[in-house]
């Protein structure tokens, strides 16, 4: 149990540092922003209670908001992402009891199911983030472009991080 807590605390810290020091300074063509800290929310165990998942997700968003000056946008979006991750997983994996390990990953769920799960949540997060950030539909095409490009960039980086984290385990 202590090993798992340490693992997730280290993941929390590393993702916050990477987002704040590296990924917050990347903006491709003024549309694509990598939001890789959501990997933490995606990887939380499925058997963890919803209150704990929502609390940890809110804290992740709040810490990112503190360092990014986004005034609660990430805290709101991370909390909504925490609520929607189990229903999204049930769209692609009807029986959760079949999983040997409750941590969502390409290794545990299979690449296809994990890719659909991660892409759906990346899109959902990007939609929420950019709609709350812009708080208007005045420039709808730019917002849609930012949503799609940021979600795809985040998805690719999330898959790379998941592959890197699971490459040492055989």
Protein Blocks (a to p, Z undefined) as FASTA:
>chain_A
ZZmmmmmmmmmmmmmmmmmmmmmmgcehhlaccdfklmmmmmpcfkbcfklmmmmmmmmm
mmmmmmnonnomlmmmmmmmmmmmmmmmmmmmmblmlpmblcdcfklnopklmmmmmmmm
mmmmmmmmmmmmnopaklmmlmmmmmmmmmmmmmmmmmmmmmmmmmmpZZ
